[in-house]
């Protein structure tokens, strides 16, 4: 099968599915979510205590007193 060989060559999983027939759709979804969860669990946790801040340069906006004026 060409697609299986291509997936093997690329080092990615392959599962034949059909949304029309509902064949292997749930199994493919569960396999993908499990792989993502495992990949994320193996990475070091990000420090969420204090997010990084970046300075932003800006200019004040002129406020007009009347509504909808140009």
mmJSON file of the N, C-alpha and C atoms, coordinates in Angstrom:
{"data_MODEL":{"atom_site":{
"group_PDB":["ATOM","ATOM","ATOM","ATOM","ATOM","ATOM","ATOM","ATOM","ATOM","ATOM","ATOM","ATOM","ATOM","ATOM","ATOM","ATOM","ATOM","ATOM","ATOM","ATOM","ATOM","ATOM","ATOM","ATOM","ATOM","ATOM","ATOM","ATOM","ATOM","ATOM","ATOM","ATOM","ATOM","ATOM","ATOM","ATOM","ATOM","ATOM","ATOM","ATOM","ATOM","ATOM","ATOM","ATOM","ATOM","ATOM","ATOM","ATOM","ATOM","ATOM","ATOM","ATOM","ATOM","ATOM","ATOM","ATOM","ATOM","ATOM","ATOM","ATOM","ATOM","ATOM","ATOM","ATOM","ATOM","ATOM","ATOM","ATOM","ATOM","ATOM","ATOM","ATOM","ATOM","ATOM","ATOM","ATOM","ATOM","ATOM","ATOM","ATOM","ATOM","ATOM","ATOM","ATOM","ATOM","ATOM","ATOM","ATOM","ATOM","ATOM","ATOM","ATOM","ATOM","ATOM","ATOM","ATOM","ATOM","ATOM","ATOM","ATOM","ATOM","ATOM","ATOM","ATOM","ATOM","ATOM","ATOM","ATOM","ATOM","ATOM","ATOM","ATOM","ATOM","ATOM","ATOM","ATOM","ATOM","ATOM","ATOM","ATOM","ATOM","ATOM","ATOM","ATOM","ATOM","ATOM","ATOM","ATOM","ATOM","ATOM","ATOM","ATOM","ATOM","ATOM","ATOM","ATOM","ATOM","ATOM","ATOM","ATOM","ATOM","ATOM","ATOM","ATOM","ATOM","ATOM","ATOM","ATOM","ATOM","ATOM","ATOM","ATOM","ATOM","ATOM","ATOM","ATOM","ATOM","ATOM","ATOM","ATOM","ATOM","ATOM","ATOM","ATOM","ATOM","ATOM","ATOM","ATOM","ATOM","ATOM","ATOM","ATOM","ATOM","ATOM","ATOM","ATOM","ATOM","ATOM","ATOM","ATOM","ATOM","ATOM","ATOM","ATOM","ATOM","ATOM","ATOM","ATOM","ATOM","ATOM","ATOM","ATOM","ATOM","ATOM","ATOM","ATOM","ATOM","ATOM","ATOM","ATOM","ATOM","ATOM","ATOM","ATOM","ATOM","ATOM","ATOM","ATOM","ATOM","ATOM"],
"id":[1,2,3,4,5,6,7,8,9,10,11,12,13,14,15,16,17,18,19,20,21,22,23,24,25,26,27,28,29,30,31,32,33,34,35,36,37,38,39,40,41,42,43,44,45,46,47,48,49,50,51,52,53,54,55,56,57,58,59,60,61,62,63,64,65,66,67,68,69,70,71,72,73,74,75,76,77,78,79,80,81,82,83,84,85,86,87,88,89,90,91,92,93,94,95,96,97,98,99,100,101,102,103,104,105,106,107,108,109,110,111,112,113,114,115,116,117,118,119,120,121,122,123,124,125,126,127,128,129,130,131,132,133,134,135,136,137,138,139,140,141,142,143,144,145,146,147,148,149,150,151,152,153,154,155,156,157,158,159,160,161,162,163,164,165,166,167,168,169,170,171,172,173,174,175,176,177,178,179,180,181,182,183,184,185,186,187,188,189,190,191,192,193,194,195,196,197,198,199,200,201,202,203,204,205,206,207,208,209,210],
"type_symbol":["N","C","C","N","C","C","N","C","C","N","C","C","N","C","C","N","C","C","N","C","C","N","C","C","N","C","C","N","C","C","N","C","C","N","C","C","N","C","C","N","C","C","N","C","C","N","C","C","N","C","C","N","C","C","N","C","C","N","C","C","N","C","C","N","C","C","N","C","C","N","C","C","N","C","C","N","C","C","N","C","C","N","C","C","N","C","C","N","C","C","N","C","C","N","C","C","N","C","C","N","C","C","N","C","C","N","C","C","N","C","C","N","C","C","N","C","C","N","C","C","N","C","C","N","C","C","N","C","C","N","C","C","N","C","C","N","C","C","N","C","C","N","C","C","N","C","C","N","C","C","N","C","C","N","C","C","N","C","C","N","C","C","N","C","C","N","C","C","N","C","C","N","C","C","N","C","C","N","C","C","N","C","C","N","C","C","N","C","C","N","C","C","N","C","C","N","C","C","N","C","C","N","C","C","N","C","C","N","C","C"],
"label_atom_id":["N","CA","C","N","CA","C","N","CA","C","N","CA","C","N","CA","C","N","CA","C","N","CA","C","N","CA","C","N","CA","C","N","CA","C","N","CA","C","N","CA","C","N","CA","C","N","CA","C","N","CA","C","N","CA","C","N","CA","C","N","CA","C","N","CA","C","N","CA","C","N","CA","C","N","CA","C","N","CA","C","N","CA","C","N","CA","C","N","CA","C","N","CA","C","N","CA","C","N","CA","C","N","CA","C","N","CA","C","N","CA","C","N","CA","C","N","CA","C","N","CA","C","N","CA","C","N","CA","C","N","CA","C","N","CA","C","N","CA","C","N","CA","C","N","CA","C","N","CA","C","N","CA","C","N","CA","C","N","CA","C","N","CA","C","N","CA","C","N","CA","C","N","CA","C","N","CA","C","N","CA","C","N","CA","C","N","CA","C","N","CA","C","N","CA","C","N","CA","C","N","CA","C","N","CA","C","N","CA","C","N","CA","C","N","CA","C","N","CA","C","N","CA","C","N","CA","C","N","CA","C","N","CA","C","N","CA","C","N","CA","C","N","CA","C"],
"label_alt_id":[null,null,null,null,null,null,null,null,null,null,null,null,null,null,null,null,null,null,null,null,null,null,null,null,null,null,null,null,null,null,null,null,null,null,null,null,null,null,null,null,null,null,null,null,null,null,null,null,null,null,null,null,null,null,null,null,null,null,null,null,null,null,null,null,null,null,null,null,null,null,null,null,null,null,null,null,null,null,null,null,null,null,null,null,null,null,null,null,null,null,null,null,null,null,null,null,null,null,null,null,null,null,null,null,null,null,null,null,null,null,null,null,null,null,null,null,null,null,null,null,null,null,null,null,null,null,null,null,null,null,null,null,null,null,null,null,null,null,null,null,null,null,null,null,null,null,null,null,null,null,null,null,null,null,null,null,null,null,null,null,null,null,null,null,null,null,null,null,null,null,null,null,null,null,null,null,null,null,null,null,null,null,null,null,null,null,null,null,null,null,null,null,null,null,null,null,null,null,null,null,null,null,null,null,null,null,null,null,null,null],
"label_comp_id":["UNK","UNK","UNK","UNK","UNK","UNK","UNK","UNK","UNK","UNK","UNK","UNK","UNK","UNK","UNK","UNK","UNK","UNK","UNK","UNK","UNK","UNK","UNK","UNK","UNK","UNK","UNK","UNK","UNK","UNK","UNK","UNK","UNK","UNK","UNK","UNK","UNK","UNK","UNK","UNK","UNK","UNK","UNK","UNK","UNK","UNK","UNK","UNK","UNK","UNK","UNK","UNK","UNK","UNK","UNK","UNK","UNK","UNK","UNK","UNK","UNK","UNK","UNK","UNK","UNK","UNK","UNK","UNK","UNK","UNK","UNK","UNK","UNK","UNK","UNK","UNK","UNK","UNK","UNK","UNK","UNK","UNK","UNK","UNK","UNK","UNK","UNK","UNK","UNK","UNK","UNK","UNK","UNK","UNK","UNK","UNK","UNK","UNK","UNK","UNK","UNK","UNK","UNK","UNK","UNK","UNK","UNK","UNK","UNK","UNK","UNK","UNK","UNK","UNK","UNK","UNK","UNK","UNK","UNK","UNK","UNK","UNK","UNK","UNK","UNK","UNK","UNK","UNK","UNK","UNK","UNK","UNK","UNK","UNK","UNK","UNK","UNK","UNK","UNK","UNK","UNK","UNK","UNK","UNK","UNK","UNK","UNK","UNK","UNK","UNK","UNK","UNK","UNK","UNK","UNK","UNK","UNK","UNK","UNK","UNK","UNK","UNK","UNK","UNK","UNK","UNK","UNK","UNK","UNK","UNK","UNK","UNK","UNK","UNK","UNK","UNK","UNK","UNK","UNK","UNK","UNK","UNK","UNK","UNK","UNK","UNK","UNK","UNK","UNK","UNK","UNK","UNK","UNK","UNK","UNK","UNK","UNK","UNK","UNK","UNK","UNK","UNK","UNK","UNK","UNK","UNK","UNK","UNK","UNK","UNK"],
"label_asym_id":["A","A","A","A","A","A","A","A","A","A","A","A","A","A","A","A","A","A","A","A","A","A","A","A","A","A","A","A","A","A","A","A","A","A","A","A","A","A","A","A","A","A","A","A","A","A","A","A","A","A","A","A","A","A","A","A","A","A","A","A","A","A","A","A","A","A","A","A","A","A","A","A","A","A","A","A","A","A","A","A","A","A","A","A","A","A","A","A","A","A","A","A","A","A","A","A","A","A","A","A","A","A","A","A","A","A","A","A","A","A","A","A","A","A","A","A","A","A","A","A","A","A","A","A","A","A","A","A","A","A","A","A","A","A","A","A","A","A","A","A","A","A","A","A","A","A","A","A","A","A","A","A","A","A","A","A","A","A","A","A","A","A","A","A","A","A","A","A","A","A","A","A","A","A","A","A","A","A","A","A","A","A","A","A","A","A","A","A","A","A","A","A","A","A","A","A","A","A","A","A","A","A","A","A","A","A","A","A","A","A"],
"label_entity_id":["1","1","1","1","1","1","1","1","1","1","1","1","1","1","1","1","1","1","1","1","1","1","1","1","1","1","1","1","1","1","1","1","1","1","1","1","1","1","1","1","1","1","1","1","1","1","1","1","1","1","1","1","1","1","1","1","1","1","1","1","1","1","1","1","1","1","1","1","1","1","1","1","1","1","1","1","1","1","1","1","1","1","1","1","1","1","1","1","1","1","1","1","1","1","1","1","1","1","1","1","1","1","1","1","1","1","1","1","1","1","1","1","1","1","1","1","1","1","1","1","1","1","1","1","1","1","1","1","1","1","1","1","1","1","1","1","1","1","1","1","1","1","1","1","1","1","1","1","1","1","1","1","1","1","1","1","1","1","1","1","1","1","1","1","1","1","1","1","1","1","1","1","1","1","1","1","1","1","1","1","1","1","1","1","1","1","1","1","1","1","1","1","1","1","1","1","1","1","1","1","1","1","1","1","1","1","1","1","1","1"],
"label_seq_id":[1,1,1,2,2,2,3,3,3,4,4,4,5,5,5,6,6,6,7,7,7,8,8,8,9,9,9,10,10,10,11,11,11,12,12,12,13,13,13,14,14,14,15,15,15,16,16,16,17,17,17,18,18,18,19,19,19,20,20,20,21,21,21,22,22,22,23,23,23,24,24,24,25,25,25,26,26,26,27,27,27,28,28,28,29,29,29,30,30,30,31,31,31,32,32,32,33,33,33,34,34,34,35,35,35,36,36,36,37,37,37,38,38,38,39,39,39,40,40,40,41,41,41,42,42,42,43,43,43,44,44,44,45,45,45,46,46,46,47,47,47,48,48,48,49,49,49,50,50,50,51,51,51,52,52,52,53,53,53,54,54,54,55,55,55,56,56,56,57,57,57,58,58,58,59,59,59,60,60,60,61,61,61,62,62,62,63,63,63,64,64,64,65,65,65,66,66,66,67,67,67,68,68,68,69,69,69,70,70,70],
"pdbx_PDB_ins_code":[null,null,null,null,null,null,null,null,null,null,null,null,null,null,null,null,null,null,null,null,null,null,null,null,null,null,null,null,null,null,null,null,null,null,null,null,null,null,null,null,null,null,null,null,null,null,null,null,null,null,null,null,null,null,null,null,null,null,null,null,null,null,null,null,null,null,null,null,null,null,null,null,null,null,null,null,null,null,null,null,null,null,null,null,null,null,null,null,null,null,null,null,null,null,null,null,null,null,null,null,null,null,null,null,null,null,null,null,null,null,null,null,null,null,null,null,null,null,null,null,null,null,null,null,null,null,null,null,null,null,null,null,null,null,null,null,null,null,null,null,null,null,null,null,null,null,null,null,null,null,null,null,null,null,null,null,null,null,null,null,null,null,null,null,null,null,null,null,null,null,null,null,null,null,null,null,null,null,null,null,null,null,null,null,null,null,null,null,null,null,null,null,null,null,null,null,null,null,null,null,null,null,null,null,null,null,null,null,null,null],
"Cartn_x":[0.847,0.0,0.898,0.688,1.51,1.474,0.272,0.137,0.842,0.749,1.429,2.936,3.449,4.884,5.346,4.554,4.899,4.922,3.924,3.881,5.08,5.427,6.594,7.862,7.985,9.156,9.261,8.12,8.103,8.183,8.022,8.072,6.825,5.687,4.42,3.448,2.51,1.545,0.552,0.046,-0.947,-2.074,-3.297,-4.475,-5.503,-5.942,-6.934,-8.294,-8.947,-10.244,-11.231,-12.494,-13.545,-14.622,-14.763,-15.825,-17.185,-17.209,-18.468,-19.039,-18.175,-18.607,-18.371,-17.813,-17.464,-16.503,-15.556,-14.582,-13.31,-12.956,-11.723,-11.614,-12.687,-12.608,-12.336,-13.113,-12.91,-11.554,-11.153,-9.857,-8.721,-8.829,-7.793,-7.74,-8.902,-8.948,-8.305,-8.663,-8.111,-6.601,-6.139,-4.706,-3.955,-4.515,-3.856,-3.828,-4.944,-4.964,-4.035,-3.942,-3.023,-1.579,-1.256,0.105,0.45,-0.49,-0.256,-0.073,-0.929,-0.831,0.517,0.953,2.241,3.393,3.31,4.364,4.427,3.267,3.232,3.703,3.369,3.767,5.272,5.914,7.353,8.169,7.52,8.224,8.217,9.274,9.278,8.126,7.554,6.426,6.895,6.056,6.372,6.094,6.893,6.698,5.508,4.383,3.179,2.949,3.907,3.729,3.673,4.533,4.545,4.879,3.934,4.214,5.212,5.97,6.95,6.226,6.722,6.134,7.119,6.596,7.411,7.011,7.984,7.628,7.084,6.047,5.425,5.45,5.975,5.982,4.678,4.121,2.872,2.724,1.693,1.381,-0.049,-0.323,-1.697,-2.619,-3.857,-4.863,-5.622,-5.788,-6.557,-8.027,-8.629,-10.041,-10.869,-11.884,-12.797,-13.992,-14.511,-15.592,-16.949,-17.161,-18.47,-18.462,-19.601,-19.741,-19.71,-19.021,-19.024,-18.506,-17.641,-17.092,-15.854,-15.554,-14.39,-13.316],
"Cartn_y":[-1.171,0.0,1.241,2.123,3.316,4.23,4.481,5.43,4.938,3.658,3.088,3.217,2.924,3.032,4.477,5.411,6.828,7.266,6.855,7.203,6.609,5.374,4.745,5.507,5.909,6.662,8.008,8.643,9.945,9.818,8.597,8.38,8.859,8.781,9.209,8.037,8.027,6.922,7.019,5.876,5.825,4.905,5.37,4.546,4.888,3.891,4.124,4.349,5.445,5.805,6.161,6.18,6.637,7.31,8.619,9.335,8.94,8.633,8.252,6.98,6.019,4.744,4.653,5.706,5.726,4.589,4.352,3.289,3.857,3.379,3.744,5.23,5.988,7.42,7.637,6.987,7.151,6.597,5.471,4.885,5.825,6.445,7.377,8.594,9.108,10.259,9.917,8.774,8.372,8.142,7.568,7.338,8.662,9.61,10.914,11.668,11.67,12.396,11.754,10.436,9.759,10.098,10.138,10.479,11.915,12.831,14.231,14.347,13.669,13.713,13.173,12.06,11.474,12.389,13.022,13.938,15.149,15.689,16.855,16.492,15.299,14.875,14.67,14.327,14.08,15.361,16.485,17.762,18.429,19.201,19.904,20.901,21.021,21.934,23.372,24.177,25.594,26.272,27.259,28.007,28.936,28.575,29.372,30.322,30.386,31.256,32.723,33.115,34.5,34.509,34.844,34.863,35.961,35.712,36.684,37.896,39.079,40.307,40.967,41.616,42.318,43.783,44.695,46.117,46.438,47.241,47.628,49.141,49.639,51.08,51.463,52.577,53.017,54.517,55.019,56.44,56.591,57.66,57.868,58.142,57.733,57.943,59.213,60.085,61.309,60.949,61.349,61.076,62.266,62.022,63.083,63.1,64.275,64.392,64.014,64.162,63.837,62.429,61.834,60.47,60.453,59.498,59.209,60.358,61.179,62.26,61.767,62.397,61.986,63.03],
"Cartn_z":[0.0,0.0,0.0,-0.957,-1.139,0.078,0.625,1.73,2.988,3.263,4.425,4.271,3.079,2.829,2.965,2.467,2.572,4.039,4.81,6.233,6.964,6.65,7.264,6.913,5.669,5.217,5.937,6.184,6.852,8.374,8.878,10.321,11.046,10.361,10.957,10.959,11.906,11.93,10.782,10.373,9.304,9.734,9.552,9.81,8.749,8.035,6.992,7.636,7.255,7.833,6.734,7.101,6.204,7.036,6.861,7.562,6.991,5.709,5.061,5.684,5.937,6.501,8.008,8.592,10.021,10.371,9.481,9.679,10.294,11.468,12.173,12.527,12.44,12.735,14.216,15.069,16.515,16.939,16.369,16.704,16.301,15.132,14.684,15.6,15.983,16.882,18.221,18.778,20.07,19.979,18.881,18.708,18.599,17.858,17.709,19.029,19.756,21.025,22.047,22.056,22.969,22.625,21.336,20.918,21.303,21.122,21.498,23.006,23.766,25.228,25.689,25.126,25.501,25.133,23.966,23.536,24.46,24.82,25.7,27.11,27.586,28.927,29.021,27.919,27.945,27.847,27.549,27.464,28.829,29.139,30.423,30.497,31.69,31.882,31.744,31.123,30.991,32.323,32.657,33.888,33.701,34.287,34.116,35.283,36.213,37.372,36.957,36.056,35.6,34.112,33.271,31.832,31.471,30.435,29.97,29.397,29.745,29.213,28.267,27.267,26.29,26.272,26.25,26.161,24.77,24.735,23.473,23.374,22.273,22.049,21.37,21.792,21.191,21.292,20.698,20.744,21.22,21.988,22.428,21.251,21.396,20.365,20.705,19.72,19.936,20.062,21.165,21.405,20.947,20.167,19.728,20.664,20.918,21.892,21.323,20.038,19.479,18.894,18.888,18.391,16.865,16.322,14.89,14.033,14.539,13.711,12.988,11.879,11.101,11.139],
"occupancy":[1.0,1.0,1.0,1.0,1.0,1.0,1.0,1.0,1.0,1.0,1.0,1.0,1.0,1.0,1.0,1.0,1.0,1.0,1.0,1.0,1.0,1.0,1.0,1.0,1.0,1.0,1.0,1.0,1.0,1.0,1.0,1.0,1.0,1.0,1.0,1.0,1.0,1.0,1.0,1.0,1.0,1.0,1.0,1.0,1.0,1.0,1.0,1.0,1.0,1.0,1.0,1.0,1.0,1.0,1.0,1.0,1.0,1.0,1.0,1.0,1.0,1.0,1.0,1.0,1.0,1.0,1.0,1.0,1.0,1.0,1.0,1.0,1.0,1.0,1.0,1.0,1.0,1.0,1.0,1.0,1.0,1.0,1.0,1.0,1.0,1.0,1.0,1.0,1.0,1.0,1.0,1.0,1.0,1.0,1.0,1.0,1.0,1.0,1.0,1.0,1.0,1.0,1.0,1.0,1.0,1.0,1.0,1.0,1.0,1.0,1.0,1.0,1.0,1.0,1.0,1.0,1.0,1.0,1.0,1.0,1.0,1.0,1.0,1.0,1.0,1.0,1.0,1.0,1.0,1.0,1.0,1.0,1.0,1.0,1.0,1.0,1.0,1.0,1.0,1.0,1.0,1.0,1.0,1.0,1.0,1.0,1.0,1.0,1.0,1.0,1.0,1.0,1.0,1.0,1.0,1.0,1.0,1.0,1.0,1.0,1.0,1.0,1.0,1.0,1.0,1.0,1.0,1.0,1.0,1.0,1.0,1.0,1.0,1.0,1.0,1.0,1.0,1.0,1.0,1.0,1.0,1.0,1.0,1.0,1.0,1.0,1.0,1.0,1.0,1.0,1.0,1.0,1.0,1.0,1.0,1.0,1.0,1.0,1.0,1.0,1.0,1.0,1.0,1.0,1.0,1.0,1.0,1.0,1.0,1.0],
"B_iso_or_equiv":[0.0,0.0,0.0,0.0,0.0,0.0,0.0,0.0,0.0,0.0,0.0,0.0,0.0,0.0,0.0,0.0,0.0,0.0,0.0,0.0,0.0,0.0,0.0,0.0,0.0,0.0,0.0,0.0,0.0,0.0,0.0,0.0,0.0,0.0,0.0,0.0,0.0,0.0,0.0,0.0,0.0,0.0,0.0,0.0,0.0,0.0,0.0,0.0,0.0,0.0,0.0,0.0,0.0,0.0,0.0,0.0,0.0,0.0,0.0,0.0,0.0,0.0,0.0,0.0,0.0,0.0,0.0,0.0,0.0,0.0,0.0,0.0,0.0,0.0,0.0,0.0,0.0,0.0,0.0,0.0,0.0,0.0,0.0,0.0,0.0,0.0,0.0,0.0,0.0,0.0,0.0,0.0,0.0,0.0,0.0,0.0,0.0,0.0,0.0,0.0,0.0,0.0,0.0,0.0,0.0,0.0,0.0,0.0,0.0,0.0,0.0,0.0,0.0,0.0,0.0,0.0,0.0,0.0,0.0,0.0,0.0,0.0,0.0,0.0,0.0,0.0,0.0,0.0,0.0,0.0,0.0,0.0,0.0,0.0,0.0,0.0,0.0,0.0,0.0,0.0,0.0,0.0,0.0,0.0,0.0,0.0,0.0,0.0,0.0,0.0,0.0,0.0,0.0,0.0,0.0,0.0,0.0,0.0,0.0,0.0,0.0,0.0,0.0,0.0,0.0,0.0,0.0,0.0,0.0,0.0,0.0,0.0,0.0,0.0,0.0,0.0,0.0,0.0,0.0,0.0,0.0,0.0,0.0,0.0,0.0,0.0,0.0,0.0,0.0,0.0,0.0,0.0,0.0,0.0,0.0,0.0,0.0,0.0,0.0,0.0,0.0,0.0,0.0,0.0,0.0,0.0,0.0,0.0,0.0,0.0],
"pdbx_formal_charge":[null,null,null,null,null,null,null,null,null,null,null,null,null,null,null,null,null,null,null,null,null,null,null,null,null,null,null,null,null,null,null,null,null,null,null,null,null,null,null,null,null,null,null,null,null,null,null,null,null,null,null,null,null,null,null,null,null,null,null,null,null,null,null,null,null,null,null,null,null,null,null,null,null,null,null,null,null,null,null,null,null,null,null,null,null,null,null,null,null,null,null,null,null,null,null,null,null,null,null,null,null,null,null,null,null,null,null,null,null,null,null,null,null,null,null,null,null,null,null,null,null,null,null,null,null,null,null,null,null,null,null,null,null,null,null,null,null,null,null,null,null,null,null,null,null,null,null,null,null,null,null,null,null,null,null,null,null,null,null,null,null,null,null,null,null,null,null,null,null,null,null,null,null,null,null,null,null,null,null,null,null,null,null,null,null,null,null,null,null,null,null,null,null,null,null,null,null,null,null,null,null,null,null,null,null,null,null,null,null,null],
"auth_seq_id":[1,1,1,2,2,2,3,3,3,4,4,4,5,5,5,6,6,6,7,7,7,8,8,8,9,9,9,10,10,10,11,11,11,12,12,12,13,13,13,14,14,14,15,15,15,16,16,16,17,17,17,18,18,18,19,19,19,20,20,20,21,21,21,22,22,22,23,23,23,24,24,24,25,25,25,26,26,26,27,27,27,28,28,28,29,29,29,30,30,30,31,31,31,32,32,32,33,33,33,34,34,34,35,35,35,36,36,36,37,37,37,38,38,38,39,39,39,40,40,40,41,41,41,42,42,42,43,43,43,44,44,44,45,45,45,46,46,46,47,47,47,48,48,48,49,49,49,50,50,50,51,51,51,52,52,52,53,53,53,54,54,54,55,55,55,56,56,56,57,57,57,58,58,58,59,59,59,60,60,60,61,61,61,62,62,62,63,63,63,64,64,64,65,65,65,66,66,66,67,67,67,68,68,68,69,69,69,70,70,70],
"auth_comp_id":["UNK","UNK","UNK","UNK","UNK","UNK","UNK","UNK","UNK","UNK","UNK","UNK","UNK","UNK","UNK","UNK","UNK","UNK","UNK","UNK","UNK","UNK","UNK","UNK","UNK","UNK","UNK","UNK","UNK","UNK","UNK","UNK","UNK","UNK","UNK","UNK","UNK","UNK","UNK","UNK","UNK","UNK","UNK","UNK","UNK","UNK","UNK","UNK","UNK","UNK","UNK","UNK","UNK","UNK","UNK","UNK","UNK","UNK","UNK","UNK","UNK","UNK","UNK","UNK","UNK","UNK","UNK","UNK","UNK","UNK","UNK","UNK","UNK","UNK","UNK","UNK","UNK","UNK","UNK","UNK","UNK","UNK","UNK","UNK","UNK","UNK","UNK","UNK","UNK","UNK","UNK","UNK","UNK","UNK","UNK","UNK","UNK","UNK","UNK","UNK","UNK","UNK","UNK","UNK","UNK","UNK","UNK","UNK","UNK","UNK","UNK","UNK","UNK","UNK","UNK","UNK","UNK","UNK","UNK","UNK","UNK","UNK","UNK","UNK","UNK","UNK","UNK","UNK","UNK","UNK","UNK","UNK","UNK","UNK","UNK","UNK","UNK","UNK","UNK","UNK","UNK","UNK","UNK","UNK","UNK","UNK","UNK","UNK","UNK","UNK","UNK","UNK","UNK","UNK","UNK","UNK","UNK","UNK","UNK","UNK","UNK","UNK","UNK","UNK","UNK","UNK","UNK","UNK","UNK","UNK","UNK","UNK","UNK","UNK","UNK","UNK","UNK","UNK","UNK","UNK","UNK","UNK","UNK","UNK","UNK","UNK","UNK","UNK","UNK","UNK","UNK","UNK","UNK","UNK","UNK","UNK","UNK","UNK","UNK","UNK","UNK","UNK","UNK","UNK","UNK","UNK","UNK","UNK","UNK","UNK"],
"auth_asym_id":["A","A","A","A","A","A","A","A","A","A","A","A","A","A","A","A","A","A","A","A","A","A","A","A","A","A","A","A","A","A","A","A","A","A","A","A","A","A","A","A","A","A","A","A","A","A","A","A","A","A","A","A","A","A","A","A","A","A","A","A","A","A","A","A","A","A","A","A","A","A","A","A","A","A","A","A","A","A","A","A","A","A","A","A","A","A","A","A","A","A","A","A","A","A","A","A","A","A","A","A","A","A","A","A","A","A","A","A","A","A","A","A","A","A","A","A","A","A","A","A","A","A","A","A","A","A","A","A","A","A","A","A","A","A","A","A","A","A","A","A","A","A","A","A","A","A","A","A","A","A","A","A","A","A","A","A","A","A","A","A","A","A","A","A","A","A","A","A","A","A","A","A","A","A","A","A","A","A","A","A","A","A","A","A","A","A","A","A","A","A","A","A","A","A","A","A","A","A","A","A","A","A","A","A","A","A","A","A","A","A"],
"auth_atom_id":["N","CA","C","N","CA","C","N","CA","C","N","CA","C","N","CA","C","N","CA","C","N","CA","C","N","CA","C","N","CA","C","N","CA","C","N","CA","C","N","CA","C","N","CA","C","N","CA","C","N","CA","C","N","CA","C","N","CA","C","N","CA","C","N","CA","C","N","CA","C","N","CA","C","N","CA","C","N","CA","C","N","CA","C","N","CA","C","N","CA","C","N","CA","C","N","CA","C","N","CA","C","N","CA","C","N","CA","C","N","CA","C","N","CA","C","N","CA","C","N","CA","C","N","CA","C","N","CA","C","N","CA","C","N","CA","C","N","CA","C","N","CA","C","N","CA","C","N","CA","C","N","CA","C","N","CA","C","N","CA","C","N","CA","C","N","CA","C","N","CA","C","N","CA","C","N","CA","C","N","CA","C","N","CA","C","N","CA","C","N","CA","C","N","CA","C","N","CA","C","N","CA","C","N","CA","C","N","CA","C","N","CA","C","N","CA","C","N","CA","C","N","CA","C","N","CA","C","N","CA","C","N","CA","C","N","CA","C","N","CA","C","N","CA","C"],
"pdbx_PDB_model_num":[1,1,1,1,1,1,1,1,1,1,1,1,1,1,1,1,1,1,1,1,1,1,1,1,1,1,1,1,1,1,1,1,1,1,1,1,1,1,1,1,1,1,1,1,1,1,1,1,1,1,1,1,1,1,1,1,1,1,1,1,1,1,1,1,1,1,1,1,1,1,1,1,1,1,1,1,1,1,1,1,1,1,1,1,1,1,1,1,1,1,1,1,1,1,1,1,1,1,1,1,1,1,1,1,1,1,1,1,1,1,1,1,1,1,1,1,1,1,1,1,1,1,1,1,1,1,1,1,1,1,1,1,1,1,1,1,1,1,1,1,1,1,1,1,1,1,1,1,1,1,1,1,1,1,1,1,1,1,1,1,1,1,1,1,1,1,1,1,1,1,1,1,1,1,1,1,1,1,1,1,1,1,1,1,1,1,1,1,1,1,1,1,1,1,1,1,1,1,1,1,1,1,1,1,1,1,1,1,1,1]
}}}
